[in-house]
């Protein structure tokens, strides 16, 4: 797995901007990510490139969950402050993973049967990293929502419906 993983990480980190641009072009037009449609390109690209450039650190750490917590807690907090709905955040992250794989497969560097086998093993590890990311993001959003509900209740806004997006 290491040789393939190294190739995947090298390609991802080396071409972070190109992959991020493909991702951005997708999220800015995708009907499942309307909050990203109005986000400035530079800002959206910055988030995707940060992930792609740090993918190796996340992939090869001995403590991937802890690394994911650090990386994606910050990511979740930034998206929360932008008031991007959780479903869109998760879908945008899914698209990040997809574009990373699409780009690496388009490079045709994993052609031998051994490389294809290693690709399958690395894909499992990558999916695990994204599973951790999703968990951390949902956990952070839940924390922020609880805090906001508590704040609204303290201010007496708990009568009727709660407003998360104002």
Buried (B, 14 or more C-beta within 10 A) or exposed (E): BEEBBBBBBEBBBEBBEBBBBBBBEBBBEBEBBEBBEEBEEEEBBEBBBBBBBBBBBBBBEEEBEEBBBEBBBBBBBBBBEEEBBBEBBBBBBBBBBEBBBBBBEEEEBBEEEEBEEBBEEBBEBBEBBBEBBBBBBBBBBEBBBEEBBEEBEEEEBEEEEEEBEE
